[in-house]
Amino acid sequence: MKRLLILGGTGDAVRLASLAIDLPGLAVITSLAGRTIAPKALAGAVRIGGFGGEVSLVEYLQTENIDLLIDATHPFAARISGNAAGAATRVGIPRLMLIRPGWVRSDLDDWIEVESVEAAVGAIPTRVERIFLTIGRQQLAPFASLADKWCLMRSIDPPDPIIPLPPGELLLDRGPFSLEQELQLLRDYRIQAIVSKNSGGDATYAKIIAARELGLPVIMVQRSIVPEGDRVGDVLGAMKWLRERNSNLMRS
Ligand code: NAP
């Protein structure tokens, strides 16, 4: 058996594991950081928790005899992607990045594009008083400085209680969300602006369409640069790469 390690934490990683498991002669292991209390069920084996940096990831790849590595982490999970690139090069195994394309602004969108979550805080228009923060739970602290605003904060799990938060309300929920749901939410909470990461994909795109329909500005956090190397934008592309590499490995 050849061994595939998928670095996960995304819906794409879940779908990839469910397809890769059917390839002949391939064992599939998905690695999760352990951030989500109840992660979605995964096909194949699962390991949970950080590796301890690039050097420890090298050790893991060697000890576990990993033959192929697919980095299917979230586009904003930059550190693990950098570690994966370095570790795969050092061990000498093929690595693929599965990274869905970012959303593209249409002429009807009112986006304020910023480089980081921290920059998003300063980019919120002065007239805006009620903000929808849809950036997950780990980077809410910079918004605590917005003492004169009100924020609706949506995440799968609650933020760490030690993290300072702005005035507002926590909403624990997991996508995908429909356009109707998002329009209702924005109206019910009288939201005037949204802060989002440019995550790409369909599961959380409805909020962007809803903002467009309601004429709301979106403070859109841009992605950082991803490591060089093989890259695909969807699960089918990853499966094609995997089939080719797997048959090469089975021949060798
Ligand atoms: P990150 O900043 O790139 O990674 C921080 C550290 O977490 C890494 O150095 C690594 O620890 C560990 N880690 C991350 N992903 C891992 C994985 N799949 N398996 C094992 N360890 C992992 O990542 P992050 O932004 O904190 O995201 C953590 C996880 O949540 C990722 O797996 C990502 O796919 C998922 N996620 C992130 C976002 C987001 O907006 N950032 C959104 C949705 C889902 P060691 O250095 O100790 O190995």
Residues whose N, C-alpha, C, O or C-beta is under 5 A from the ligand:
A	BS01	NAP	L7 G8 G9 T10 S31 L32 A33 R35 G49 G50 F51 G52 G53 T73 H74 F76 A77 A78 R79 I80 S81 I135 G136
